[in-house]
């Protein structure tokens, strides 16, 4: 082997070892869906979902400088059909607004006109990462005996960003924050759905 090849291999191994030693939070900026399920309630079916949410440094800096971030939880229920296209049974969205107020030094998380303040960003992200009791289905929307596919995700709504930041979102991956769709089966006869 040539000296250049040996040096290149040593450099690659060194970079890999350095990345392996970084703490997970330093490498895992983004959103992941950890668990999702539908639970029965008196008014229909409610979604319980847990997300892993870590803001990239640029988004955290933007919030700290007064830029409001809009996050959306999206839910869809589909009935698969072998003879035709799948039937869309229901869809729903839940919108969060995350901001920072320099005067009070508080992070503010708003949902449906109700706002809550937090001293730390991690506390606000923790509340947003745990969705409970969100009614997504009326009692008569899902037929007993039918098999459904449900899916949920959390994403940063870049269309709600100020115009200069929307341009950044088109060109910079740190500004396009979204989880993959978490899919799970749902059978209305049972009181549980797959984790």
C-alpha positions in Angstrom: 0.0 0.0 0.0 1.1 3.5 -0.7 1.7 6.1 2.0 -1.3 8.1 0.8 -3.6 5.2 1.1 -2.4 4.4 4.6 -2.8 8.0 5.7 -6.4 8.2 4.2 -7.4 4.9 6.0 -5.9 6.3 9.3 -7.9 9.5 8.8 -11.1 7.7 8.2 -10.6 5.4 11.2 -9.8 8.4 13.4 -12.9 10.3 12.3 -15.1 7.2 12.9 -13.6 6.8 16.4 -14.2 10.5 17.2 -17.8 10.3 16.1 -18.4 7.1 18.1 -17.1 8.9 21.3 -19.5 11.9 20.9 -22.5 11.7 23.2 -25.7 10.6 21.5 -27.4 14.0 21.8 -24.5 15.6 19.8 -25.1 13.2 16.9 -28.9 12.6 17.0 -30.5 15.9 16.2 -34.0 15.3 14.8 -37.3 13.7 15.6 -38.2 10.0 16.0 -41.5 8.4 16.8 -40.8 6.1 19.8 -44.4 4.7 20.3 -47.9 5.3 19.1 -51.2 3.7 19.9 -55.0 4.4 19.7 -56.9 4.1 23.0 -60.7 4.0 23.4 -62.5 6.9 25.2 -66.1 7.9 25.7 -65.9 10.4 22.8 -64.2 8.0 20.3 -60.5 7.0 19.9 -57.6 9.1 21.3 -53.9 9.0 20.2 -51.1 8.4 22.6 -47.7 9.0 21.1 -44.1 9.5 22.3 -41.5 11.4 20.2 -37.8 11.8 20.6 -37.1 15.4 19.8 -33.8 17.2 19.7 -33.4 20.6 18.1 -30.3 21.1 15.9 -28.0 24.0 17.1 -29.2 26.4 14.4 -32.9 25.9 15.4 -32.1 26.3 19.1 -30.3 29.5 18.3 -33.1 30.8 16.2 -35.6 30.2 19.0 -33.4 31.9 21.5 -33.2 34.9 19.2 -37.0 35.2 19.0 -38.0 33.1 16.0 -41.2 31.3 16.6 -41.1 27.6 15.5 -44.3 25.8 14.5 -44.5 22.0 14.9 -47.3 19.8 13.5 -48.3 16.3 14.7 -50.1 14.6 11.8 -52.3 11.5 12.1 -53.9 9.4 9.3 -56.1 6.3 9.4 -56.3 4.2 6.2 -58.3 1.1 5.4 -56.3 -1.1 3.0 -58.3 -2.6 0.1 -57.0 -5.3 -2.2 -59.3 -4.5 -5.0 -58.9 -0.7 -5.2 -56.9 2.2 -3.7 -56.7 2.4 0.0 -59.5 4.3 1.7 -58.6 7.4 3.7 -60.8 7.1 6.8 -59.6 10.0 8.9 -56.8 12.6 9.2 -56.0 15.2 11.9 -53.3 17.7 12.8 -52.2 19.2 16.0 -50.2 22.4 15.9 -47.7 23.7 18.5 -46.0 27.1 18.6 -42.6 27.3 20.4 -41.1 30.7 21.2 -38.7 32.4 23.6 -39.5 35.6 25.5 -36.2 37.4 26.4 -37.9 39.7 28.9 -39.2 36.9 31.1 -36.4 34.4 30.0 -39.1 31.8 29.5 -39.9 29.4 26.7 -43.5 29.4 25.7 -45.3 26.4 24.1 -48.8 27.2 22.7 -51.4 24.6 21.7 -55.0 25.6 20.6 -54.7 29.0 22.1 -53.5 27.7 25.5 -49.9 28.6 26.3 -47.6 27.3 29.0 -44.2 28.7 30.0 -41.1 26.8 30.9 -37.7 28.0 32.3 -35.7 25.5 30.1 -36.0 24.6 26.4 -35.8 20.9 27.3 -38.9 21.2 29.5 -40.9 22.6 26.6 -39.7 20.0 24.2 -40.5 17.3 26.7 -44.2 18.4 26.9 -44.4 18.6 23.1 -42.8 15.1 22.8 -45.6 13.4 24.7 -49.1 13.5 23.1 -51.9 12.2 25.3 -55.7 12.2 25.0 -55.8 13.8 21.5 -59.2 12.6 19.9 -58.5 11.6 16.4 -61.5 9.4 15.6 -65.3 9.7 16.3 -66.9 6.5 17.7 -68.6 5.7 14.3 -65.6 6.3 12.1 -64.0 2.9 12.5 -66.1 -0.2 11.9 -65.7 -3.2 14.2 -64.1 -6.1 12.5 -62.2 -4.0 9.9 -58.5 -3.8 9.8 -56.9 -0.3 9.6 -53.4 1.1 9.2 -52.7 4.2 11.3 -49.7 6.5 10.9 -48.4 9.4 12.8 -45.4 11.8 12.5 -44.1 15.1 14.0 -42.5 17.8 11.8 -41.4 21.4 11.8 -43.8 23.4 9.6 -41.3 25.4 7.5 -44.2 27.2 5.7 -44.9 29.1 9.0 -41.3 30.4 9.3 -40.5 34.0 8.4 -39.6 34.3 4.7 -35.8 34.5 5.0 -35.8 31.3 7.1 -38.0 29.5 4.5 -35.1 30.0 2.0 -32.7 28.5 4.6 -35.1 25.5 5.0 -34.9 24.8 1.2 -31.1 24.7 1.2 -30.1 23.6 4.8 -31.0 20.2 6.2 -31.0 21.5 9.8 -34.1 23.5 9.0 -36.1 20.6 7.6 -36.9 18.7 10.8 -39.3 15.8 10.5 -39.8 12.2 11.8 -40.6 9.3 9.5 -44.2 8.1 9.5 -44.8 5.6 12.3 -47.2 3.0 11.0 -49.2 0.6 13.2 -52.2 -1.7 12.8 -55.5 -0.8 14.4 -58.5 -3.0 15.0 -61.5 -1.3 16.7 -62.7 -4.5 18.3 -59.7 -4.6 20.6 -58.9 -2.0 23.1 -55.2 -1.9 22.1 -53.3 -1.3 18.9 -49.7 -2.5 18.1 -46.9 -0.5 19.7 
